[in-house]
């Protein structure tokens, strides 16, 4: 009677490789950039007018840049629902559904005056949800003392994962026809300049695969039977 032993060439290395392959098999989609604004609208519009972004309210700046050579500058004081994108018009709904967060880099430039500026909210307007059901509600606030101060930067993060599991959205077969994102800014009379760059959909939803399949296949390839009498 013969006994069969499995001999694996470099067990530790094989396991590490299997884990890597399994991880790749279960990997997620990469981030999807939806706004780089290299002197191009990238499909973004002014929410109030429904028109493509254009001067003088929207200009391209070499300040506040985090991707490429330009950032998009919004020049508007006071409360305004202004910068927006209709993802369905830009072929981005599937990418939206494959991720859970919107991230945008934001800079407010240096100033010589005291005052404040803020992102009032980011609102999701989409099929299967009422206006305001899903939004970033905690204002992102910037302030300067007497005499002003340096430019300030942050990364806006809007987690919309709750929308993806909304029963009304699931009833649509997780396939909404339209998804719109609207950014509301606010400021005093002296600080209505906002520079946006590198808007992207991030934190992807993992694809349904894991080590169990990829790892098992790889281990099978790296191990071979060894018979003993």
Buried (B, 14 or more C-beta within 10 A) or exposed (E): EEEEEEEBEEEEEBBEBBBBBBBEBBEEBEBBBBBBBBEEBBBBBBBEEEEEBEEEBBBBBEBBBBBEEBBBBBBBBEEBBBBBBBBBEEEBBEBBBBBBBBBBBBBBBEBEEBBBBBBBBBBBBBBBBEEEBBBBEEEBEBBBEEEBBEEBBEEBBBEBEEBBEBEEBEEEEEEBEEBBBBBBBBBBEBBBBBBBBBBBBBBBEEEEBEBEBBBEBBBEEBBEEEEEE
